[in-house]
Amino acid sequence: MRPKGTAFWAVFGLVAASLTACKPPPTDAGLDGEVPEAEVVFASEPQPSPETEGAVWVNSAEPQRIIYGVPGGPALMALACEGAGAKAMVRITRMARADEDAGALMALVGNGHFGRIEVDATEVNGRTIWEGAVPVDDRALEPLRGPRALEVTVPGAGTLALNPSPLPMRLLSRCLNS
């Protein structure tokens, strides 16, 4: 309820003015001193998107893990099921150089869906690469559940074209039903 009358507003104005009068206004004093410059940190140069002509998904020597790459070349990506039942997680690894302590959103686009997965720079076998994990039933994995090609992008690591394969669908299904 709003008080009526001009007397209230006059008193209110005097109180508000007196409260602000108690404190001095801000000044530039002290800003002319020497301020140390912060170290400028830049991200590495963006990497080109890898060539994926002829790339395939294959079962890894590790159970519940598949890897993607061109035969005879290095692995470009991996999917692994960790845990079982309702608590099962899918670890997604993009074998591309990552800056130390970096984080990003990996975008998956394809099969009529898109998803975003948080990934972090993770040291694996002396290399820093992108890795993240999500629950197996996370909707961000929907692009991997279809039979068509899809793309995976990590800022600065290029876009990775994933050729069609039933292996990601099978891995996700086994992981969900384990």
C-alpha positions in Angstrom: 0.0 0.0 0.0 1.4 3.4 -1.0 1.2 6.2 1.6 -0.8 9.3 0.6 0.1 12.9 0.9 3.0 15.1 -0.1 4.4 15.3 3.5 5.5 11.6 3.4 7.3 12.1 0.1 9.0 15.3 1.4 10.3 13.4 4.4 11.3 10.4 2.3 13.3 12.7 0.0 15.1 14.3 2.9 16.0 10.9 4.4 17.3 9.6 1.1 19.3 12.7 0.5 20.8 12.6 4.0 21.8 9.0 3.6 23.7 9.6 0.4 25.4 12.7 1.9 27.1 10.5 4.5 29.4 8.9 2.0 31.7 10.8 -0.3 31.3 10.3 -4.1 33.6 8.0 -5.9 36.9 9.4 -7.2 39.8 8.6 -9.5 42.2 8.8 -6.6 44.6 5.9 -6.4 44.1 4.9 -10.0 47.2 6.7 -11.3 49.5 4.2 -9.6 51.3 1.4 -11.5 49.1 -1.6 -12.2 50.8 -4.8 -13.1 49.7 -6.1 -16.5 48.0 -9.4 -16.5 49.7 -12.2 -18.5 48.0 -12.5 -21.9 47.0 -16.1 -22.6 45.8 -17.1 -26.0 44.4 -20.4 -27.2 46.4 -22.4 -29.7 45.9 -21.9 -33.4 42.8 -23.8 -34.6 43.5 -27.2 -36.0 42.2 -28.3 -39.4 39.4 -30.8 -39.7 40.9 -34.2 -40.2 40.3 -36.2 -43.5 37.9 -39.0 -42.8 37.5 -40.6 -46.2 37.5 -44.3 -45.5 37.3 -43.9 -41.8 35.5 -46.6 -39.9 34.3 -47.5 -36.4 36.0 -50.7 -35.0 35.8 -52.5 -31.7 38.6 -51.8 -29.3 40.7 -54.3 -27.5 39.1 -52.9 -24.4 35.5 -54.2 -23.8 32.6 -51.8 -24.2 34.8 -49.4 -26.2 34.9 -48.5 -29.9 37.3 -46.3 -31.9 37.0 -44.3 -35.1 39.7 -43.6 -37.6 41.1 -44.2 -41.0 42.6 -47.8 -41.2 46.4 -47.5 -40.7 46.1 -44.0 -39.2 45.7 -42.7 -35.7 42.4 -43.0 -33.8 40.3 -39.8 -34.2 37.6 -40.5 -31.6 36.5 -43.2 -29.1 33.3 -44.1 -27.3 33.3 -46.2 -24.1 30.6 -47.5 -21.8 31.5 -47.2 -18.1 29.5 -48.7 -15.3 26.2 -50.6 -15.6 22.5 -50.1 -15.4 20.9 -46.7 -14.6 24.3 -45.3 -13.6 26.1 -46.2 -16.8 28.1 -43.4 -18.4 29.4 -42.9 -21.9 32.9 -41.5 -22.2 33.5 -39.7 -25.4 37.1 -38.9 -26.4 38.2 -36.7 -29.3 41.8 -37.4 -30.1 42.7 -33.8 -31.0 45.2 -31.5 -29.2 43.6 -29.5 -26.4 45.2 -26.6 -24.5 46.0 -27.4 -20.8 43.0 -26.7 -18.5 40.7 -25.9 -21.4 37.0 -26.7 -21.5 34.5 -26.7 -24.3 31.2 -27.9 -25.6 31.5 -30.7 -28.1 28.7 -30.5 -30.7 27.2 -33.6 -32.3 24.9 -33.0 -35.3 23.3 -35.7 -37.4 20.5 -38.2 -37.7 17.9 -35.5 -37.2 19.3 -34.5 -33.8 22.0 -32.4 -32.2 23.6 -32.6 -28.8 26.2 -30.8 -26.8 28.6 -32.5 -24.4 30.9 -30.7 -22.0 34.5 -31.8 -22.6 37.7 -31.0 -20.8 41.4 -31.1 -21.7 42.5 -34.4 -20.3 46.0 -35.9 -20.2 46.0 -39.4 -21.7 49.3 -41.2 -22.4 51.3 -37.9 -22.3 49.0 -36.0 -24.7 46.3 -33.5 -23.8 43.1 -34.3 -25.6 39.3 -33.6 -25.3 37.2 -35.9 -23.1 33.9 -35.9 -21.4 31.3 -38.3 -20.0 27.5 -38.2 -19.9 24.8 -40.7 -18.7 24.0 -43.2 -21.3 20.4 -42.0 -21.5 21.4 -38.3 -22.1 19.7 -36.8 -25.1 23.0 -35.3 -26.2 23.9 -38.7 -27.5 20.9 -38.9 -29.9 22.9 -38.1 -33.0 24.9 -41.3 -32.3 21.8 -43.5 -32.1 21.0 -43.2 -35.9 22.3 -45.0 -39.0 23.4 -42.0 -40.9 26.6 -39.9 -41.0 27.1 -37.1 -38.4 29.6 -34.4 -37.5 31.4 -33.8 -34.2 32.9 -30.3 -33.6 35.1 -29.1 -30.8 36.1 -25.4 -31.0 39.7 -25.2 -32.2 39.8 -28.9 -33.0 38.0 -28.8 -36.3 35.0 -30.8 -37.4 35.2 -34.6 -37.5 32.9 -36.3 -40.0 31.7 -39.6 -38.7 30.8 -42.1 -41.5 27.7 -44.2 -41.0 28.1 -47.3 -38.8 25.9 -49.5 -36.6 28.6 -49.7 -33.9 27.8 -46.5 -32.0 24.1 -47.5 -31.8 25.0 -51.0 -30.6 27.4 -49.7 -28.0 24.9 -47.3 -26.6 22.1 -49.9 -26.6 24.3 -52.5 -24.8 25.5 -49.8 -22.3 21.9 -48.8 -21.6 20.7 -52.3 -21.1 23.7 -53.6 -19.1 
